[in-house]
């Protein structure tokens, strides 16, 4: 009886809401299908770590003071009592030692930032290796690259705010990078710092960027990214019933939303465990920043470690032009390299389409083995990044393993030139071998391990046909046709 009475009331409430909001129009969105595969949750991992970042960041803004005014510390951390420091550094110590739960929230914020950047990077790799950037998703790929770039800038800004010795050393390096830019370098440095380094304006300016401009841009692009995902429909892996013209998966409500909501709580819980059990960025150990002191063995967060490595590997090249010195050893690795890297990332969908001549729409994901050249390029890029990241800690590696720093630096220089091309050719060869194995499984079946003697006295191993689902997938990717010279996506080997 109660249920019967409540239904007309619910309908009237729904009608009233629909008169003001597109309530009924959103019904189709609630039933939108989302394909189910573990790799598709990488983007959601980035989204939910970003949500944790926003929540913890709002809390931290209540206690952090972005000022470089010099004060004397008299807080709870006794080793620094009486030490002169900036207001920003003192407020960071206050959050860590005097605010209830402050250290937990601060470390949770830092861990979430690392997971956020890592998830975006891994998500981009998934999209790259599966070809999910192709038409009609080129714009969404460019939005994703922009999100990655903004995440790097946001992370560096937040990393620099405490004004400790480690982050101050990073800012000193950033100022050196600005000065290496010909003609305008000194102007950029004065504009950023407001005076000669370190100045008094940089921390307040970074704070405004960190809590207003960059998060606002991230929120806007995340929203646009999700809108395009819904509009263009989600990519999916080939399988029975899955084609370029449909999407097979769970509806948004209730199955997908329940799974996604569970992932959010898992991400939040894991980040809380990391914040409580794994110490990160203990600024009280480094001490306040002083321009005449450099942090020994200083290492940046991993996402900018490749720039640190590139700076350490380039020889001390300089050129004097019209009375001005061009510092190639800083300009090339810290300015030209990242600009070239992101330029290639932005242009890659269009470059591949032009080279392969494939301008069709694609909604099925590629298997990496089916596009050997693209997969080889991706592995070579990962190898390049790995070498640069390891080179960023060459001093720590040399000290830990008791080897020559100079010999280690030259080893990384050689590896930077040799390993990426080697990784490309090895990966391409492995992809071809995997495709040939797929063709053999499709045409000859799967070996059973049974050996039988023929009437002529010889021995043969029996095989059974692969199951229908695997056959459907291999035939959908056109394995035999690819190896005979015909390519579904028009790409060349």
Helices and strands as residue ranges (DSSP letters): H 2-18, G 24-26, H 27-30, E 33-34, G 38-40, H 41-61, E 70-72, G 78-80, E 84-86, H 87-97, H 102-130, H 138-161, H 165-179, H 185-193, H 202-208, I 209-213, H 214-232, E 250-251, I 252-256, H 257-277, H 283-286, G 302-304, H 305-313, E 318-321, E 324-327, H 328-331, I 332-336, H 337-356, G 368-370, H 372-391, H 394-401, H 405-444, E 446-453, E 459-464, H 468-476, H 479-483
